[in-house]
Amino acid sequence: MCDFTEPYFGATYPDACCIEGFLWDLDSCDVPGGPLYSGGEVPCPQCNREAWLESFKDTVEMMGYDAAEKKEPREHKYEKIRFEQPGDELKIRKWWLAGYDAFALDQAALARGEGEK
């Protein structure tokens, strides 16, 4: 367990804590100090960084795909992910561009008649 406690699950106050590398919702217990009932699926952005970052891959690729569909320029700046740190940008940018380029590939396939029927 690291010392991560931040607003994460929608509250304006720290509502998440790390237990064994995964986030748990501090609001999910019935009594103060009782067991937590909700959490354990989201990797901790502090001590389980690579798994946490990897959990955003599909979302970031979809952001790139959506940007291409809206005809935004390929150089368009993606929205930063909360808790993103220096050094994460290259990986995130790569995922964003993969999504952007996937849209062009899908459009080419549709034009050739290889798309959905």
C-alpha positions in Angstrom: 0.0 0.0 0.0 1.3 3.4 -0.9 0.2 6.7 0.5 -2.1 7.7 -2.5 -5.2 9.4 -1.3 -6.9 11.7 -3.9 -10.3 12.6 -5.2 -10.7 9.9 -7.9 -14.2 8.3 -7.8 -16.1 11.6 -8.3 -15.9 13.3 -5.0 -14.3 16.7 -4.4 -12.4 15.4 -1.4 -10.0 12.4 -1.2 -12.2 9.4 -1.8 -9.6 6.9 -3.0 -6.8 5.0 -1.3 -4.3 2.5 -2.5 -4.4 -1.1 -1.2 -1.8 -3.4 -2.8 -1.5 -1.3 -5.9 -5.2 -0.8 -6.6 -7.6 2.0 -5.7 -10.4 1.5 -3.3 -13.4 3.8 -2.7 -13.2 5.3 0.8 -16.9 6.0 0.7 -17.8 2.3 0.3 -17.7 1.3 3.9 -20.7 1.2 6.2 -18.9 2.3 9.4 -15.8 4.5 9.9 -12.8 2.2 9.8 -14.9 -0.7 8.4 -14.1 -2.8 5.4 -14.2 -1.2 1.9 -16.7 -2.8 -0.5 -16.0 -1.0 -3.7 -12.7 -0.9 -5.6 -9.7 -3.0 -6.5 -10.2 -2.8 -10.3 -8.3 0.5 -11.0 -4.5 0.4 -10.8 -3.0 3.0 -8.6 -1.5 5.9 -10.6 1.3 6.3 -8.0 2.7 2.8 -7.2 1.2 0.7 -10.1 1.9 3.4 -12.7 2.4 1.2 -15.9 -0.8 -0.8 -15.3 -2.7 2.5 -14.5 -1.4 4.1 -17.7 -2.1 1.0 -19.8 -5.7 1.1 -18.5 -6.2 4.3 -20.6 -4.9 2.9 -23.9 -8.3 2.1 -25.4 -9.8 5.5 -24.2 -6.8 7.4 -25.7 -7.0 5.5 -29.0 -10.8 6.3 -29.2 -10.0 10.0 -28.5 -7.7 9.9 -31.5 -10.2 8.1 -33.7 -12.9 10.6 -32.7 -10.6 13.5 -33.5 -10.0 12.1 -37.0 -13.7 11.6 -37.5 -14.2 15.3 -36.6 -11.5 16.2 -39.1 -9.3 17.7 -36.5 -5.6 18.0 -37.6 -3.4 15.0 -36.9 -1.2 17.3 -34.9 -4.1 18.2 -32.6 -3.2 18.2 -28.9 -4.9 15.5 -26.9 -6.4 16.2 -23.6 -4.1 15.5 -20.7 -5.1 12.6 -18.4 -5.4 13.4 -14.8 -2.2 12.2 -12.9 -0.3 12.2 -16.1 3.4 12.7 -15.4 6.4 13.8 -17.5 7.5 10.9 -19.7 3.9 9.6 -20.2 3.3 11.9 -23.1 5.2 9.9 -25.7 3.3 6.7 -25.0 -0.1 8.5 -24.8 0.6 10.4 -28.0 1.5 7.1 -29.8 -1.9 5.6 -28.7 -3.7 8.8 -29.8 -2.1 8.7 -33.2 -2.9 5.0 -33.6 -6.5 5.8 -33.1 -6.4 8.7 -35.4 -4.7 6.6 -38.1 -7.2 3.7 -37.5 -10.0 6.0 -38.7 -8.3 6.6 -42.0 -7.8 2.9 -42.4 -11.4 2.2 -41.7 -12.5 4.9 -44.2 -10.3 3.4 -46.9 -11.7 -0.1 -46.2 -15.2 1.3 -46.5 -14.4 3.0 -49.7 -13.2 -0.4 -51.1 -16.4 -2.0 -50.0 -14.8 -3.9 -47.2 -16.7 -2.3 -44.4 -19.7 -3.2 -42.4 -22.8 -4.6 -44.2 
